[in-house]
């Protein structure tokens, strides 16, 4: 107290505040790379940030810039489509996240974003026809409907796949789709057999320029002129 009997308030000096702020900034700059590096994994010759576990039996990831065939096992998925009344990335994602949260289903990667062929090259450039969260194992939860979400078992299927690096944008989707279509046109073993999809393996917490994804087209073996 001072001579007047009032309690003296001691305020921290500006130098002390600046010193504390500087130390916190250094701690953040050091800790962030360590956390990110600890999550780095490699699969199929490409590196990615392990944001969440992959579904059981998931094949190796496709190298960035290359096109390869990937064989997928049967898996269970929670699906939202335009027909359910939900359109756009955010409404679909929220519906799926609410479904897994309320049913205690663990989050996995990737998130499956299905497009109409050519939709990423139109004027809007960001329309999807559906989105799916994949279950870790086929035994989790029952199949059926949960509001706008449909839980179903996806049958084994082959895809022509290419790895892409960067944001999950219509531009990167179009780039990958063009690469897969060019690869399909240059060979005669496989033919396109359905709508394309964009698999996003990372959460929004991963910087956009480090995110990894795959653009894929379902394929079937081509039948030659002799029917073999």
N, C-alpha and C positions, 0 to 999 in steps of 0.2 A: 504494500500500500504506500501511497505518497503521503505527504504531510497533511493533506486535506481529509485523509481517511478513506479516499476512494481507491478501489482495487485497480492496479495498473495492468493494462492489457499489453502483453508482449507479442508483437507481430514479427513473423519471420522476415529476415532480411531478403531483399531481392536477389542477392548473390546466392543465398542458400536455396531459394526456389529454383533459380536457373540451374544450380548444380544438381538438384534432385531430378529436374526434368531431363537434364542431359543424361544422367545415369539410367533413367527409365527408358529413354530412347535407345541407348546403347544396348540395354538388356533386350529390348524388343527386336532390334536389328540382328542380334546374335542368336536369340532363341528361335525366331521365325525360320531361318534356313535350316536349323537343326531339326525342327519339327517336320519340315517338308522333306528333308533328305531321309529321315527315318521312315517315311511313307513311300519311298521310291521302290518300285518293283520292276522286274524285267520279265517279259513273256513273248515268245516268238521273235526274239531279237530286237524288241522295242521296249523302251522304258515308259512307265506311266506312274501316276500317283495313286496309291491304293486307298481310294476314298471309302470303299466298302467291299465286303467279300463278293466274289463272283458266284454265280449259281453252280451247284454241284455238277462236275463233269464238263464244265465250260472249256472249249478248245483254246489253244494259244492265240494271242492277239496278232493282228496283221501288221506287218511293218509299215511305217509311214511312207506313202508314195508308191507302194507296191500293191499288186492285185494277186490274191491267192484264194483258193477254194477252202472254205471252212465247213466242217461237218458239226452240226449241233444236235445234242441229245434231246430227248423229251424233257420239258420243264414246265412248271406251273407259273402262270402270270396273272396279275391283276390288270385289266384293260379298261380304258375309257376311250370311246370313239365319238366322232361328230354326231352320230345317230343318237347318242345318249343325251344330247342337248348341251354338251360341253364342247366348246370350240376354243382353240388357242392354247398356248403353252402353259400359262399361269393357271387357268381354271382346271385344266386336265391334271396338272401336277398337284394342285391343292386337293382335288378329289381323291387321287391315289394316295397322297400322304395321310389324309384323314382315315382312309381305309386301313392302311397298315398300322397306324397309330392306335386306332380303336380296337383292332384285332390282335395287337401285340405281335405283329409280323416284323422281323428284323429287316432293315434297309439293306439292299444289295446294289451292286452296279453290274451291268450298265442300266441306264434308263433307255427304253426302246421307243423311238419316235418314228412313226410311220407316215410316209408322204404319198400323195398321188404322184405318179411319174410326171415330171415336168412342172410340178407346182412351185418349185423354188425359183423358177425362171420367169414367173409371171410378175405383174406389177407390184403385188403385195409382198411376194417373196417369202412369207413366213407361215403359210397355212399348213397345218398338219391334219391328217385324217384320224390319227389316234396316238395314244401314248400308253406304255405298259411298264409296271414295276415287276421285276422278276423275283420269284420266291427262291430262297436258298436251296431248298429241297422240294421234290414233288409231293412229299407227305404233309407239308405245312398247310393247315387249314382246309376247309372243304371247297369244292368247286360250286359255282352258283352265282347269284347276284347279290350285291350289297349296295343298294341305292343305284347310282349311275355306273358303279363299277361291276364288271363281269370277271369272275375268276374262272380260268379255263386252263386245261392242259394243252400245251403246244407240242405237236408231233415232231419227231426228228426231221431235220431238213438241211439241205446244202445251200450255201450262199457264196457268191463271188464277192469278195470283201477287200476293201482297201483301208489303210490306216490314215487318219488325218490329224494334224496338230493345230490347235488354236480354238477359238470360240466356237460354240455350237450354233453357228449362224447359217442363214440360207446360202451365203457365198461359199462357205466351206463344204456344205452339203452338195451344192451344184458342182464344185470342183471334184469332189470324190465321185459323184455320180457319173460325170463325164469320163473320168478315168476308168471306172468299171465298165461302162458301156463301150468304150474304145477297146478294152481288153476282150470283151465278149465278141465284138465284131471281128477281131483279128484271129479267132480260133474257131474250131468246129466241134469241139467235144461237149461244150456246155451251151445251153440256151436259157434266156431269161424266163422265169416262171412265177411272176407275181410282182407286187408293188415293192418299191425300195424302202429301206429303213436306215435311220441314223442312230447308232448306239453311242450314248454319251457316258463315259466312265468316271467323270469327275464332278464334284460338287462345285457350287459357286465360290467356295472358299479357296479353290485352287486358281491362281492367276490365269487369266484367259489364254495367254500365250503358251502355257504349259499343259493345257488340257488335251486329253487324247480321246479320240473317237474313231468309229468305223462306219463307213458308208457301205451298205450291202444291198445286193439284189438276189432274191432267191433264184436258184437255178435247178434245172433237170438235165440229165444227159441227153444230148441230141441224138435223134434217130437218123441213120444214114438212108440213102436212097433204096437200099436193099431191105430196109426194115430191121436190121440187126441192132 
